Amino acid sequence: MRLFDYETKKVIEESDQAKANELIDEGKAIELDLSKVDGYEKQARDIYDTYESAVKRVKESDNPLLQDEKVRKYELDRLEQQYKEKSKEVEEAYQEYRKQALEDAKVKAAQASVKVPEKDKLTAEQFATRASLKLTGAFEQDKGVTVMQVINDIKLLTDEQRTALQEHASKLLESVDDMADKRSLINAMQEVRNKDIMALEVAKQLPHTVLTMQRIKEIARMSGGERAALANKYKR
């Protein structure tokens, strides 16, 4: 099962159904519907499995014709050519889908909005005042602990309240000098679980390729330098 982890902003795969349900029930993650990706991956796996089975049949066949080395090589080369062509077709279709999914997600994220009621704006304003006073009054050696207390309080706010709080970000950040603490506060305020914003994070993390088994087979045949070059290619 693919999940989106709210805390890490990562797409994760959880094979343990009980663990997945626990993360979802605790509000730490949400199940993703990536059925199109699953479909492309299944096509790629089926192509690989069909090819491997066909190769095995040829190699283990007792057909007299296939005992001739040239005939066997011809048949294996033909199977490999078909396998590569079909794999390429699926990969190209997936890459087109992946590209379009990312573009669509960028548009949605750019236009994403959270409706904030006046009550939540007031809550955010008062929260910012209290948190700012707490941060300003903290001794320098205690500032890191105080920042974590404020972050934990921010986590208790609703998406609407955190959205409203972003307007008061400067008030919270002005008395914090440590850049890591500043970043932690910013991340906490930006923790808004808007589905359109989340969709962009998911799109960015779609698999770089659906030809997993094909790549494993390809890598197994490579030299060390060739393997490094391929790994760098799929990091981009």
C-alpha positions in Angstrom: 0.0 0.0 0.0 1.3 3.4 -0.9 0.9 6.1 1.7 1.8 9.8 2.0 3.6 10.4 5.3 2.5 13.9 6.5 5.5 14.3 8.8 8.3 13.5 6.3 6.3 14.6 3.2 7.4 11.3 1.6 5.5 8.7 -0.4 6.1 5.4 1.4 5.2 1.8 0.7 3.9 -0.2 3.7 3.3 -3.9 3.1 2.0 -4.5 6.7 -1.7 -3.7 6.5 -2.0 -3.3 10.3 0.9 -0.8 10.4 -0.6 1.1 7.4 -4.0 1.3 9.2 -2.3 2.5 12.4 -0.5 5.3 10.5 -3.8 6.3 8.9 -5.9 6.1 12.0 -3.3 8.2 13.9 -3.5 10.9 11.2 0.1 10.5 10.3 -0.5 9.3 6.8 -3.1 9.0 4.1 -3.6 6.2 1.6 -2.8 7.2 -2.0 -4.7 6.1 -5.1 -1.9 5.6 -7.7 -3.8 3.0 -9.7 -2.4 4.4 -13.0 1.1 3.9 -11.8 0.2 0.5 -10.5 -1.2 -0.3 -14.0 2.0 0.7 -15.8 4.1 -1.2 -13.3 2.0 -4.3 -13.8 2.3 -4.1 -17.6 6.1 -3.8 -17.2 6.3 -6.8 -14.8 4.1 -8.9 -17.1 6.3 -8.1 -20.1 9.4 -9.2 -18.1 7.8 -12.3 -16.7 6.5 -13.4 -20.2 10.0 -12.8 -21.6 11.7 -14.8 -18.9 9.3 -17.7 -19.3 9.7 -17.7 -23.0 13.5 -17.7 -22.7 13.3 -20.6 -20.2 11.1 -22.6 -22.6 13.5 -22.2 -25.5 16.6 -23.1 -23.4 14.9 -26.2 -21.9 13.1 -27.3 -25.0 13.7 -30.7 -26.5 12.5 -29.6 -29.9 15.1 -30.9 -32.4 15.1 -27.6 -34.3 16.1 -25.7 -31.1 19.0 -28.0 -30.5 20.8 -26.1 -33.4 22.8 -23.3 -31.8 22.1 -20.9 -34.6 18.3 -21.6 -34.5 18.3 -21.2 -30.7 20.2 -17.9 -30.9 17.9 -16.6 -33.5 14.8 -17.4 -31.4 16.4 -15.9 -28.2 17.3 -12.8 -30.1 13.8 -12.5 -31.5 12.3 -12.8 -28.0 14.7 -10.2 -26.6 13.9 -7.8 -29.4 10.2 -8.1 -28.7 10.8 -7.7 -25.0 12.8 -4.5 -25.5 10.2 -3.0 -27.9 7.3 -3.7 -25.5 9.2 -2.5 -22.5 10.0 0.7 -24.3 6.4 1.3 -25.3 5.2 1.0 -21.7 8.0 3.2 -20.4 7.3 5.9 -22.9 3.6 5.8 -22.1 4.4 6.0 -18.4 6.9 8.9 -18.8 4.3 10.9 -20.7 1.8 10.2 -17.9 4.3 11.2 -15.2 5.2 14.4 -17.0 1.5 15.4 -17.4 0.7 14.4 -13.8 3.5 16.8 -12.5 2.3 19.7 -14.7 -1.3 19.2 -13.6 -0.2 19.0 -9.9 1.8 22.2 -10.3 -1.2 24.1 -11.5 -3.4 22.8 -8.7 -0.8 23.6 -6.1 -0.4 27.1 -7.4 -4.2 27.7 -7.3 -4.7 25.9 -4.0 -6.6 27.8 -1.3 -7.8 27.1 2.2 -10.9 29.0 3.3 -10.3 30.6 6.7 -13.2 31.6 8.8 -12.9 34.8 10.9 -12.9 32.8 14.1 -9.8 30.9 12.9 -8.1 34.1 11.9 -8.7 35.4 15.5 -7.4 32.2 17.0 -4.3 32.4 14.9 -3.6 36.0 15.7 -3.9 35.4 19.5 -1.8 32.2 19.2 0.9 34.2 17.4 0.9 36.8 20.2 1.2 34.2 22.9 3.9 32.2 21.1 5.9 35.3 20.3 5.9 36.4 23.9 6.9 32.9 25.0 9.8 32.9 22.5 10.9 36.4 23.4 10.9 35.7 27.1 12.9 32.5 26.8 16.5 32.5 28.0 18.9 31.8 25.2 19.9 28.4 26.6 16.3 27.4 26.7 15.3 28.8 23.3 15.5 25.5 21.5 13.2 23.8 24.0 10.7 26.7 23.8 10.7 26.5 20.0 9.8 22.8 20.2 7.0 23.6 22.6 5.6 26.2 20.2 5.9 23.7 17.3 4.0 21.1 19.3 1.3 23.7 20.0 1.1 24.6 16.2 0.5 20.9 15.5 -2.7 21.1 17.6 -4.1 23.8 15.3 -6.4 23.0 12.4 -5.3 23.5 8.8 -7.4 26.7 8.6 -5.7 28.1 11.8 -2.2 27.2 10.5 -3.0 28.9 7.2 -4.1 32.0 9.1 -1.0 31.8 11.3 1.3 32.1 8.3 0.3 35.8 8.1 1.9 36.2 11.5 5.1 34.2 10.7 7.4 37.2 11.1 6.1 37.7 14.7 7.2 34.2 15.7 10.5 34.3 13.8 11.8 37.7 14.9 13.1 36.5 18.3 14.6 33.2 17.0 18.2 33.4 15.7 19.0 29.8 15.1 18.4 29.0 11.4 17.5 25.4 12.1 14.9 26.5 14.7 13.5 29.1 12.2 13.2 26.4 9.5 11.4 24.1 12.0 8.9 26.8 12.9 8.3 27.6 9.2 7.7 23.9 8.4 5.2 23.6 11.3 3.3 26.6 10.0 3.3 25.2 6.5 1.9 21.9 7.6 -1.4 22.3 5.8 -2.9 19.1 4.6 -4.5 20.5 1.5 -5.0 17.8 -1.1 -4.0 20.0 -4.0 -0.7 21.0 -2.4 -0.1 17.4 -1.3 -0.7 16.2 -4.9 2.4 18.2 -6.0 4.6 16.4 -3.4 3.2 13.1 -4.6 3.7 13.9 -8.3 7.3 14.9 -7.6 7.9 11.5 -6.0 6.4 9.3 -8.7 8.7 6.4 -9.7 11.3 7.5 -12.2 10.7 4.3 -14.2 8.3 1.4 -14.2 10.9 -1.0 -15.7 12.2 -2.1 -12.3 12.8 -5.7 -13.2 14.2 -4.7 -16.6 16.7 -2.4 -14.9 17.7 -5.0 -12.4 18.5 -7.4 -15.3 20.3 -4.6 -17.2 22.4 -3.6 -14.2 23.4 -7.3 -13.6 25.0 -7.3 -17.0 26.9 -4.0 -16.5 30.4 -3.1 -15.4 30.9 -1.0 -12.2 31.2 2.3 -14.2 28.1 1.6 -16.3 26.1 0.9 -13.1 27.1 4.2 -11.6 26.2 6.1 -14.7 22.7 4.4 -14.8 22.2 5.2 -11.1 23.0 8.9 -11.7 20.6 8.9 -14.6 17.6 7.9 -12.4 18.5 10.2 -9.6 17.6 13.2 -11.8 
